[in-house]
Amino acid sequence: MNPILIFLSLILVSGKTGDAWSAHPRYPAILIFGDSGVDTGNNNFIPTIAKSNHYPYGRNFPNGTATGRFSNGLLVPDFLASYSGIKEVVPPYLDPTLSENELRTGVSFGSAGSGFDELTARSSRALSMSVQVQLFKNYKEDLVNAVGKEEANKIVSGALVMISAGANDIFFNFYNAPARRSQFNITGYHDFLLQKQESFIKELYDHGCRVFGVTDMAPLGCVPIQITVKNSKGRRCLEDMNAETQMYNSKLKNMIQTLQTTLLGSSITYAGTYIPMMDMINNQQKYGFVETNKGCCGTGFTENGPSCNASTPVCSNPSEYMFWDAVHPSETAYRSIAKTMFRQLLESN
């Protein structure tokens, strides 16, 4: 991309809030696949305990609405949609009140509790990644009915497709439960998940998607609930877990580079979260954080989803916390991550 255009676009996200959006959308739509980090409310409409459509979730969302987002406010998809000039928030596909304009400009298929391993979604009754692809096919049919086949194909091929999953697989099936440990060591399970992710991207490509942003794995050893479960001394990050996460991310980056050369006409960006999140932990004052190893909700050690509820006390200033609950980042952290991702997308495209 032209360096001048990159500079001008970065000015867009470097203001006081970083949330202003351009009058000229960079992409015609945004399509989101993944887990609780990108679920903007789909789990509200399915029978699962993995829900956050209750207070204090959404405390800092416009009007204080608990939308089903696992944070105190907006998520990365919302910020990316805003920075790209598409819209200010990304709705869940399962919302029965979706308007034609919302369909045109994109939705989230993400589901809290999901992952690339089918066992993951089965345990939480979330929308598996394979089910999310099927919902995307339904979305395409809806889009064709709304705008016609030619325009629908144009929207899908130009849409920014974000994929963010994998952490639940590692937590649910390997670190905290033995479901896959009898079949794989950690390296083998990483390879299993990466094969699933590669097939997932290829399937979306076969259905017309061309512009991808694929997030890496966040520092799993720094997630508050993991620090609690593993009883880390001084609530320090679990270095062995982080080292394994970096191994996974290195393989993911190589996979993306290979896919880029084989999927003709595609643009696949490695969207890094590990490095920016570690920077928040190592330089918390730079981000205005006073807490980075526990969440704002309750004790911050274990509460998330149904255990973070209207009866749970919360911190007075969530913006000073890197994590909202014991699993999920705060809106402030998500905003910072989204800014980094947007720069990566600009430089890649």
Disulfide bonds with the S-S distance in Angstrom:
Cys222-Cys237 2.07
Cys296-Cys315 2.00
Cys297-Cys308 2.11
